[in-house]
């Protein structure tokens, strides 16, 4: 009965190996392939002894279970692969796909020992070292999965860690029963029953881990796509030199902003700005200096306006500000902008006369088209410019 259950468990272990392989086809990640290898090796472990087992002294005792030396060697090598697969799957989940240095000497030694020991020694000399190394690697994998569950805030690694811990406990109990019984007896193989619970947790955890990884990657991709979309939109709506909005963006938001100010009775004013003698700056100091002046103006406007205000580079050396303020407050804001500009370091090093002229227009609540008011603010700006010049 015990051998038959071992066969059944071995066949059942092929199921997660197949499902994980199918997931690997759609998500080719090294940690998934390591999980496939681990479950395939676990299936071989159970099947090789199940199909090659026989009673040592059938006439005298049905409690002894033995197998051929080839089956024992195959079991030992499969156990090493099972433990290594669990360990590598945990390491490769978020880390680089590199094999730990210990594997480069541990595996050759273990395989060499298996071949030598199965040829000249009793099977126990093969089974115990392989089982011990498998258990150590599984314990290291369990610890890594617990660490991943804590750092990544995922449920899959936690369930996987619990499953691996159960497998480690079963291995330890099995070896203890085997040592007390003096060999592989039916009593020591009964611990296979406890593999069902641990293996179920391990299967659930590894599959859930893959799905959580996929979902997290999809969310990351969606966030990056949204970020790229926002960046492209910002590039399309922003003047690259001054970092102010451009005309295109004004026409996108104009109707919405007018509706918001009308609905919530928020006053709105337009400031139309023009830098005096800007052409002379370009001619005498070069376009690089002219660009610095424009950047300075854009910086001042963005710093002195609030989050609900909008600053646009209207063209050349002209700027437009949509200000959530009544006309008296807009006048005060315009004076602050002018004072900040004429006192800026770059303007202080320019010839006298460099200034900014600002036209101010209040936007009536019933306004549906900003263009006439922008033209009015433009004319008001020129009126102030002429008045300043005279």
C-alpha positions as a printed NumPy array, in Angstrom:
array([[  0.   ,   0.   ,   0.   ],
       [  2.799,   2.405,   0.871],
       [  4.571,   1.78 ,  -2.432],
       [  1.31 ,   2.321,  -4.325],
       [  0.77 ,   5.628,  -2.555],
       [  4.329,   6.578,  -3.443],
       [  3.57 ,   5.879,  -7.088],
       [  0.406,   7.959,  -6.896],
       [  2.236,  10.888,  -5.29 ],
       [  4.964,  10.608,  -7.912],
       [  2.407,  10.793, -10.702],
       [  0.64 ,  13.69 ,  -9.015],
       [  3.941,  15.562,  -8.847],
       [  4.049,  15.518, -12.632],
       [  0.992,  17.793, -12.66 ],
       [  2.731,  20.897, -11.199],
       [  5.756,  20.141, -13.382],
       [  3.51 ,  20.259, -16.471],
       [  1.499,  23.302, -15.38 ],
       [  4.631,  25.213, -14.45 ],
       [  6.135,  24.316, -17.821],
       [  3.035,  25.671, -19.567],
       [  3.373,  28.86 , -17.544],
       [  7.044,  28.989, -18.529],
       [  6.026,  28.883, -22.204],
       [  3.984,  32.052, -21.693],
       [  6.322,  33.578, -19.127],
       [  9.886,  32.412, -19.797],
       [ 11.548,  33.301, -16.539],
       [ 14.479,  31.352, -15.059],
       [ 12.81 ,  30.926, -11.667],
       [  9.815,  29.247, -13.344],
       [ 12.114,  26.843, -15.2  ],
       [ 13.865,  26.045, -11.911],
       [ 10.463,  25.208, -10.42 ],
       [  9.664,  22.922, -13.378],
       [ 12.965,  21.11 , -12.881],
       [ 12.372,  20.744,  -9.14 ],
       [  8.938,  19.174,  -9.557],
       [ 10.086,  16.881, -12.348],
       [ 12.914,  15.666, -10.104],
       [ 10.511,  15.219,  -7.184],
       [  8.265,  13.084,  -9.385],
       [ 11.226,  10.917, -10.413],
       [ 12.17 ,  10.501,  -6.731],
       [  8.8  ,   9.012,  -5.885],
       [  8.308,   7.   ,  -9.063],
       [ 11.722,   5.362,  -9.323],
       [ 11.433,   3.643,  -5.957],
       [  7.731,   2.993,  -6.392],
       [  8.14 ,   1.053,  -9.63 ],
       [ 11.429,  -0.601,  -8.614],
       [ 10.599,  -1.448,  -4.976],
       [ 10.175,  -4.943,  -3.667],
       [ 10.057,  -6.76 ,  -0.35 ],
       [ 13.539,  -7.708,   0.835],
       [ 12.355, -10.868,   2.551],
       [  8.826, -11.28 ,   1.319],
       [  8.311, -14.609,   3.016],
       [  9.351, -13.318,   6.401],
       [  8.381,  -9.669,   6.527],
       [  6.33 ,  -7.234,   4.5  ],
       [  7.708,  -4.307,   6.462],
       [ 10.978,  -3.986,   4.573],
       [ 11.195,  -1.99 ,   1.36 ],
       [ 14.231,  -2.085,  -0.917],
       [ 15.199,  -1.161,  -4.46 ],
       [ 17.953,  -1.849,  -6.963],
       [ 21.182,   0.094,  -6.765],
       [ 20.326,   1.91 ,  -9.989],
       [ 17.013,   3.048,  -8.537],
       [ 18.709,   4.25 ,  -5.358],
       [ 21.301,   6.201,  -7.367],
       [ 18.552,   7.742,  -9.506],
       [ 16.644,   8.699,  -6.358],
       [ 19.741,  10.35 ,  -4.894],
       [ 20.492,  12.376,  -8.017],
       [ 16.834,  13.403,  -8.333],
       [ 16.857,  14.49 ,  -4.689],
       [ 19.862,  16.719,  -5.36 ],
       [ 18.126,  18.259,  -8.367],
       [ 14.903,  18.705,  -6.362],
       [ 16.697,  20.609,  -3.603],
       [ 18.749,  22.641,  -6.05 ],
       [ 15.647,  23.564,  -8.056],
       [ 13.841,  24.871,  -4.986],
       [ 16.918,  26.844,  -3.96 ],
       [ 17.564,  28.344,  -7.416],
       [ 13.899,  29.224,  -7.937],
       [ 13.998,  31.367,  -4.806],
       [ 17.316,  32.988,  -5.73 ],
       [ 16.338,  33.759,  -9.321],
       [ 12.957,  35.327,  -8.532],
       [ 14.303,  38.833,  -8.063],
       [ 18.05 ,  38.269,  -8.232],
       [ 20.393,  37.744, -11.182],
       [ 20.275,  34.426, -12.983],
       [ 23.555,  33.157, -11.604],
       [ 24.342,  29.852,  -9.944],
       [ 25.643,  30.213,  -6.349],
       [ 29.297,  29.336,  -6.003],
       [ 28.539,  26.447,  -3.634],
       [ 26.743,  24.587,  -6.418],
       [ 29.902,  24.429,  -8.537],
       [ 31.694,  22.231,  -6.004],
       [ 28.754,  20.664,  -4.167],
       [ 27.116,  19.126,  -7.228],
       [ 30.215,  17.437,  -8.693],
       [ 31.162,  16.053,  -5.282],
       [ 27.633,  14.808,  -4.613],
       [ 27.258,  13.151,  -8.005],
       [ 30.712,  11.588,  -7.816],
       [ 29.982,  10.264,  -4.333],
       [ 26.689,   8.82 ,  -5.537],
       [ 28.375,   6.852,  -8.33 ],
       [ 31.213,   5.622,  -6.12 ],
       [ 29.072,   4.823,  -3.077],
       [ 26.39 ,   2.952,  -5.006],
       [ 29.098,   0.756,  -6.512],
       [ 30.965,  -0.192,  -3.369],
       [ 28.81 ,   0.644,  -0.345],
       [ 25.377,   0.005,   1.053],
       [ 22.502,   2.127,  -0.352],
       [ 22.235,   4.017,   2.916],
       [ 25.608,   5.634,   2.149],
       [ 24.004,   7.113,  -0.96 ],
       [ 20.591,   8.001,   0.417],
       [ 21.639,   9.846,   3.538],
       [ 24.104,  12.357,   1.997],
       [ 21.731,  13.097,  -0.884],
       [ 18.773,  13.556,   1.459],
       [ 20.824,  15.762,   3.775],
       [ 22.034,  18.022,   0.955],
       [ 18.538,  18.214,  -0.534],
       [ 17.135,  19.218,   2.839],
       [ 19.8  ,  21.887,   3.367],
       [ 19.122,  23.439,  -0.041],
       [ 15.378,  23.321,   0.566],
       [ 15.806,  24.989,   3.958],
       [ 17.859,  27.744,   2.318],
       [ 15.122,  28.12 ,  -0.292],
       [ 12.451,  28.345,   2.418],
       [ 14.4  ,  31.101,   4.18 ],
       [ 14.773,  32.995,   0.892],
       [ 11.053,  32.705,   0.187],
       [ 10.222,  34.045,   3.65 ],
       [ 12.547,  36.98 ,   2.92 ],
       [ 10.842,  37.58 ,  -0.428],
       [  7.415,  37.501,   1.203],
       [  8.549,  40.191,   3.638],
       [ 10.366,  42.408,   1.136],
       [  8.025,  42.05 ,  -1.855],
       [  4.782,  41.992,   0.141],
       [  3.543,  38.981,  -1.841],
       [  1.44 ,  36.033,  -0.67 ],
       [  2.918,  33.509,  -3.116],
       [  6.417,  33.453,  -1.572],
       [  4.895,  33.068,   1.913],
       [  2.803,  30.042,   0.936],
       [  5.766,  28.607,  -0.962],
       [  7.978,  29.066,   2.092],
       [  5.44 ,  27.271,   4.276],
       [  5.261,  24.421,   1.769],
       [  9.04 ,  24.086,   1.539],
       [  9.287,  24.197,   5.333],
       [  6.802,  21.33 ,   5.501],
       [  8.851,  19.346,   2.98 ],
       [ 11.986,  19.967,   5.022],
       [ 10.201,  18.794,   8.174],
       [  8.977,  15.665,   6.397],
       [ 12.5  ,  14.935,   5.175],
       [ 13.868,  15.286,   8.695],
       [ 11.122,  13.091,  10.181],
       [ 11.62 ,  10.493,   7.456],
       [ 15.342,  10.313,   8.091],
       [ 14.74 ,  10.048,  11.837],
       [ 12.252,   7.191,  11.405],
       [ 14.589,   5.498,   8.961],
       [ 17.506,   5.754,  11.402],
       [ 15.476,   4.34 ,  14.274],
       [ 14.124,   1.513,  12.106],
       [ 17.545,   0.641,  10.734],
       [ 16.627,   1.037,   7.098],
       [ 13.942,   2.058,   4.664],
       [ 10.865,   0.392,   6.065],
       [  7.196,   0.949,   5.482],
       [  7.116,   3.011,   8.665],
       [  9.605,   5.483,   7.209],
       [  7.717,   5.77 ,   3.946],
       [  4.448,   6.608,   5.705],
       [  5.679,  10.171,   6.047],
       [  4.733,  10.435,   2.368],
       [  1.22 ,  11.154,   3.643],
       [  2.453,  14.453,   5.079],
       [  3.982,  15.343,   1.725],
       [  0.447,  15.824,   0.407],
       [ -0.189,  18.87 ,   2.567],
       [  3.287,  20.344,   2.14 ],
       [  3.334,  19.64 ,  -1.581],
       [ -0.113,  21.213,  -1.986],
       [  1.106,  24.384,  -0.282],
       [  4.255,  24.366,  -2.391],
       [  2.282,  23.936,  -5.625],
       [ -0.186,  26.662,  -4.687],
       [  2.573,  29.029,  -3.599],
       [  4.725,  28.624,  -6.71 ],
       [  1.763,  29.135,  -9.056],
       [  0.458,  32.073,  -7.059],
       [  3.938,  33.582,  -7.077],
       [  4.002,  33.507, -10.875],
       [  0.555,  35.082, -11.15 ],
       [  1.477,  37.792,  -8.635],
       [  4.668,  38.438, -10.562],
       [  2.702,  38.781, -13.805],
       [  0.143,  41.096, -12.207],
       [  2.874,  43.261, -10.699],
       [  4.638,  43.487, -14.057],
       [  1.379,  44.414, -15.788],
       [  0.778,  47.129, -13.214],
       [  4.345,  48.365, -13.66 ],
       [  3.924,  48.381, -17.434],
       [  0.623,  50.242, -17.119],
       [  2.238,  52.815, -14.823],
       [  5.148,  53.275, -17.219],
       [  2.737,  53.608, -20.13 ],
       [  0.727,  56.204, -18.228],
       [  3.934,  58.036, -17.33 ],
       [  5.084,  57.983, -20.948],
       [  1.692,  59.225, -22.066],
       [  1.819,  62.058, -19.546],
       [  5.359,  62.927, -20.601],
       [  4.381,  62.974, -24.271],
       [  1.368,  65.107, -23.468],
       [  3.538,  67.46 , -21.426],
       [  5.998,  67.706, -24.297],
       [  3.155,  68.488, -26.691],
       [  1.683,  71.132, -24.37 ],
       [  4.84 ,  72.688, -22.925],
       [  7.296,  75.18 , -24.346],
       [ 10.67 ,  73.389, -24.148],
       [ 12.641,  76.568, -23.392],
       [ 10.631,  78.244, -20.64 ],
       [  8.721,  75.189, -19.343],
       [  5.505,  77.193, -19.624],
       [  2.424,  75.917, -21.415],
       [  1.986,  76.722, -25.094],
       [ -0.981,  78.075, -27.028],
       [ -2.187,  74.611, -27.917],
       [ -2.771,  73.786, -24.277],
       [ -4.736,  76.981, -23.694],
       [ -7.238,  76.01 , -26.39 ],
       [ -7.543,  72.537, -24.796],
       [ -8.45 ,  73.831, -21.339],
       [-10.129,  77.17 , -22.11 ],
       [-13.746,  75.991, -22.125],
       [-13.275,  73.786, -19.074],
       [-11.648,  76.572, -17.074],
       [-14.305,  79.091, -18.066],
       [-17.003,  76.63 , -16.987],
       [-15.275,  75.971, -13.662],
       [-14.905,  79.671, -12.867],
       [-18.504,  80.306, -13.834],
       [-19.857,  77.36 , -11.831],
       [-17.917,  78.14 ,  -8.659],
       [-18.004,  81.95 ,  -9.106],
       [-14.218,  82.187,  -9.009],
       [-12.884,  85.463, -10.443],
       [-10.573,  85.186, -13.444],
       [ -8.136,  87.643, -15.005],
       [ -5.74 ,  87.587, -17.922],
       [ -2.227,  89.022, -17.801],
       [ -0.551,  89.696, -21.138],
       [  3.2  ,  90.275, -20.786],
       [  5.787,  91.528, -23.242],
       [  9.517,  92.01 , -22.525],
       [ 10.625,  95.505, -23.506],
       [ 13.62 ,  95.867, -25.847],
       [ 13.921,  92.118, -26.291],
       [ 15.016,  92.44 , -29.912],
       [ 17.85 ,  94.712, -28.817],
       [ 18.964,  92.09 , -26.28 ],
       [ 19.216,  89.476, -29.031],
       [ 21.   ,  91.866, -31.399],
       [ 23.511,  93.197, -28.871],
       [ 24.031,  90.26 , -26.479],
       [ 23.143,  87.313, -28.691],
       [ 20.3  ,  84.833, -28.746],
       [ 21.798,  82.863, -25.873],
       [ 21.301,  85.84 , -23.566],
       [ 17.828,  86.32 , -25.006],
       [ 16.988,  82.725, -24.171],
       [ 18.231,  83.238, -20.614],
       [ 15.936,  86.239, -20.265],
       [ 12.966,  84.182, -21.467],
       [ 13.846,  81.364, -19.078],
       [ 14.067,  83.861, -16.223],
       [ 10.652,  85.265, -17.066],
       [  9.137,  81.771, -17.267],
       [ 10.645,  80.838, -13.911],
       [  9.327,  84.01 , -12.232],
       [  5.843,  83.495, -13.613],
       [  5.702,  79.857, -12.495],
       [  7.02 ,  80.724,  -9.037],
       [  4.684,  83.66 ,  -8.414],
       [  1.503,  81.943,  -9.602],
       [ -0.538,  79.333,  -7.804],
       [ -1.298,  75.747,  -8.746],
       [ -4.695,  76.685, -10.159],
       [ -3.188,  79.37 , -12.421],
       [ -1.82 ,  78.785, -15.913],
       [  1.244,  80.354, -17.518],
       [  1.616,  80.268, -21.301],
       [  4.4  ,  81.341, -23.612],
       [  2.309,  83.086, -26.192],
       [  5.031,  83.626, -28.736],
       [  8.478,  85.209, -28.974],
       [  8.884,  87.333, -25.864],
       [  5.182,  87.392, -25.031],
       [  3.546,  85.49 , -22.149],
       [ -0.056,  85.019, -21.06 ],
       [ -1.2  ,  84.238, -17.516],
       [ -4.666,  82.928, -16.656],
       [ -4.966,  84.084, -13.059],
       [ -7.655,  82.997, -10.596],
       [ -8.023,  86.486,  -9.141],
       [-10.12 ,  89.622,  -9.502],
       [ -8.646,  92.599, -11.354],
       [ -7.369,  94.448,  -8.21 ],
       [ -5.493,  91.318,  -7.089],
       [ -4.263,  90.81 , -10.623],
       [ -2.797,  94.339, -10.56 ],
       [ -0.895,  93.496,  -7.376],
       [  0.345,  90.237,  -8.898],
       [  1.451,  92.042, -12.045],
       [  3.492,  94.494,  -9.973],
       [  5.147,  91.599,  -8.111],
       [  6.03 ,  89.935, -11.411],
       [  7.468,  93.151, -12.857],
       [  9.513,  93.863,  -9.726],
       [ 10.889,  90.304,  -9.623],
       [ 11.855,  90.518, -13.289],
       [ 13.645,  93.879, -13.194],
       [ 15.469,  92.83 , -10.01 ],
       [ 16.594,  89.477, -11.408],
       [ 20.327,  88.902, -11.803],
       [ 20.267,  88.657, -15.57 ],
       [ 18.286,  91.867, -16.063],
       [ 20.583,  93.715, -13.656],
       [ 23.468,  92.957, -16.014],
       [ 21.612,  94.23 , -19.09 ],
       [ 21.438,  97.83 , -20.34 ],
       [ 18.892, 100.175, -18.794],
       [ 15.415, 100.054, -20.214],
       [ 14.88 ,  96.282, -20.123],
       [ 11.499,  95.88 , -18.477],
       [  8.218,  94.039, -18.862],
       [  4.887,  95.562, -19.889],
       [  1.754,  93.878, -18.599],
       [ -1.801,  94.254, -19.815],
       [ -4.571,  93.159, -17.431],
       [ -8.149,  92.209, -18.322],
       [-10.85 ,  90.8  , -16.079],
       [-12.792,  87.854, -17.524],
       [-16.579,  88.232, -17.109],
       [-18.415,  85.129, -15.792],
       [-20.487,  84.77 , -18.979],
       [-17.406,  84.631, -21.24 ],
       [-17.401,  81.779, -23.753],
       [-14.491,  82.838, -25.952],
       [-11.173,  84.079, -24.601],
       [ -9.75 ,  85.346, -27.895],
       [-11.397,  88.817, -27.759],
       [-10.211,  89.255, -24.171],
       [ -6.682,  88.16 , -25.098],
       [ -6.672,  90.779, -27.861],
       [ -7.941,  93.325, -25.353],
       [ -5.176,  92.395, -22.886],
       [ -2.668,  92.717, -25.741],
       [ -3.89 ,  96.218, -26.52 ],
       [ -3.78 ,  97.128, -22.838],
       [ -0.2  ,  95.888, -22.687],
       [  0.798,  98.11 , -25.611],
       [ -0.98 , 101.058, -24.035],
       [  1.094, 100.585, -20.884],
       [  4.243, 100.113, -22.96 ],
       [  3.646, 103.429, -24.771],
       [  2.847, 105.115, -21.506],
       [  6.092, 103.843, -19.987],
       [  8.071, 104.911, -23.034],
       [  6.642, 108.411, -22.976]])
